[in-house]
Amino acid sequence: MLIIPWCLYPFIHQADKKPAIGWSSLVSQSKNQSKSAAPVQKDTFAAFKRQAQEKEDKQKKLLEQQEQRRQQREAAERDRQRQEQDRKQQREEEEALERARRQVSSVLIEETGSNSSPSTGSASPAQSMSERERLRMREQERRRREAVSHLKPKHIRL
């Protein structure tokens, strides 16, 4: 028995119906098909390439937008921190001015209180100068201690 490959089977059964087609005609048919398919393939490749380029452009644009939004957020955050720092500094300055006003008023009260105390006519101007000098030295010492206390950590006490 003769074994026929399956790819030749249609040609053998058609032999009795119509004349067999030669291999050369099959080759010419495939060439005709490939010639007509080549432009389609080129068009398909061009479309694919264009689509890939559009996708890449879209991704670049999206990344640029994200980067721009990130930069805007960072700028807004820096601006917010700067404003907060300015407000804090202004508050500290106002508090320092208020402390200075209180100190001045307390010194004035002390001076007026010491002047209003009953004094004898024998108090000399030299004595009042030494009293002022003593008050001035006491105030300087208090300010020095206050300044040092701001420099040292809170948990350490002298």
C-alpha positions as a printed Julia matrix, in Angstrom:
158×3 Matrix{Float64}:
   0.0     0.0     0.0
   1.18    3.46   -0.89
   1.24    6.08    1.87
   0.38    9.54    0.66
   1.27   12.6     2.7
  -1.77   14.53    3.83
  -0.66   17.74    2.16
  -0.8    16.03   -1.27
  -4.09   14.31   -0.68
  -6.29   17.05   -2.2
  -4.2    17.14   -5.35
  -4.44   13.42   -5.95
  -8.19   13.29   -5.54
  -8.61   16.25   -7.86
  -6.5    14.57  -10.54
  -9.42   12.65  -12.0
 -11.67   15.74  -11.92
  -9.42   18.31  -13.54
  -5.87   18.51  -14.73
  -3.25   18.66  -11.98
  -1.78   22.02  -11.19
   1.95   22.17  -11.48
   4.27   23.32   -8.77
   5.29   26.32  -10.8
   1.73   27.62  -10.84
   1.49   27.23   -7.04
   4.71   29.17   -6.61
   3.5    31.94   -8.9
   0.22   32.14   -6.94
   2.1    32.49   -3.64
   4.31   35.21   -5.17
   1.22   37.12   -6.28
  -0.24   36.84   -2.81
   3.0    37.95   -1.12
   3.27   40.96   -3.46
  -0.21   42.1    -2.52
   0.45   41.36    1.16
   3.71   43.36    1.32
   2.1    46.82    1.11
  -0.43   45.76    3.71
   2.41   44.63    5.96
   4.23   47.94    5.43
   1.06   49.86    6.22
   0.47   47.71    9.28
   4.03   48.25   10.48
   3.77   52.0     9.91
   0.5    52.07   11.85
   2.05   50.02   14.64
   5.1    52.31   14.71
   2.87   55.42   14.77
   0.79   53.94   17.58
   3.91   53.14   19.59
   5.2    56.7    19.07
   1.86   58.17   20.17
   1.86   55.97   23.25
   5.41   57.05   24.1
   4.52   60.73   23.61
   1.46   60.31   25.81
   3.56   58.72   28.56
   6.16   61.5    28.35
   3.43   64.13   28.59
   1.89   62.37   31.58
   5.27   62.16   33.35
   5.9    65.85   32.67
   2.5    66.74   34.13
   3.18   64.63   37.21
   6.59   66.27   37.67
   5.05   69.72   37.28
   2.36   68.92   39.88
   5.03   67.59   42.26
   7.09   70.77   41.86
   4.0    72.91   42.47
   3.21   70.95   45.64
   6.79   71.34   46.87
   6.76   75.08   46.14
   3.44   75.46   47.97
   4.83   73.5    50.94
   7.99   75.65   51.04
   5.85   78.79   50.88
   3.61   77.53   53.67
   6.62   76.7    55.86
   8.19   80.09   55.17
   4.94   81.87   56.11
   4.66   79.77   59.26
   8.25   80.57   60.16
   7.62   84.29   59.54
   4.54   84.2    61.79
   6.5    82.38   64.49
   9.34   84.9    64.3
   6.89   87.8    64.42
   5.17   86.25   67.46
   8.54   85.8    69.21
   9.48   89.4    68.49
   6.17   90.63   69.85
   6.62   88.52   72.98
  10.15   89.86   73.45
   8.87   93.42   73.11
   6.13   92.71   75.62
   8.64   91.24   78.09
  10.85   94.3    77.65
   7.87   96.59   78.28
   7.0    94.67   81.44
  10.59   94.83   82.64
  10.76   98.56   82.04
   7.45   99.12   83.79
   8.51   96.93   86.73
  11.79   98.84   87.04
   9.89  102.13   86.92
   7.48  100.9    89.58
  10.37   99.82   91.78
  12.07  103.18   91.32
   8.92  105.14   92.04
   8.17  102.86   94.99
  11.61  103.44   96.46
  11.33  107.18   95.86
   7.92  107.38   97.52
   9.17  105.64  100.67
   9.63  107.97  103.56
  13.13  109.24  103.33
  14.95  111.62  105.53
  16.35  114.83  104.22
  19.8   113.48  105.0
  19.78  111.11  101.93
  22.54  112.26   99.71
  22.65  112.17   95.9
  25.6   109.77   96.11
  23.42  107.31   98.0
  20.67  107.46   95.35
  23.32  106.94   92.63
  24.63  103.86   94.4
  21.04  102.62   94.75
  20.51  103.06   90.98
  23.8   101.33   90.28
  22.8    98.43   92.53
  19.42   98.13   90.71
  21.14   98.31   87.34
  23.58   95.55   88.31
  20.71   93.41   89.64
  18.81   93.83   86.34
  21.9    92.95   84.3
  22.42   89.81   86.37
  18.77   88.81   85.9
  19.0    89.31   82.12
  22.24   87.33   81.99
  20.62   84.44   83.89
  17.59   84.57   81.58
  19.81   84.51   78.48
  21.85   81.57   79.83
  18.68   79.67   80.72
  17.54   79.93   77.07
  20.83   78.45   75.88
  20.97   75.4    78.13
  18.7    72.35   77.75
  15.48   72.44   79.78
  16.21   69.28   81.81
  19.47   70.68   83.31
  19.06   73.07   86.2
  21.76   75.09   87.93
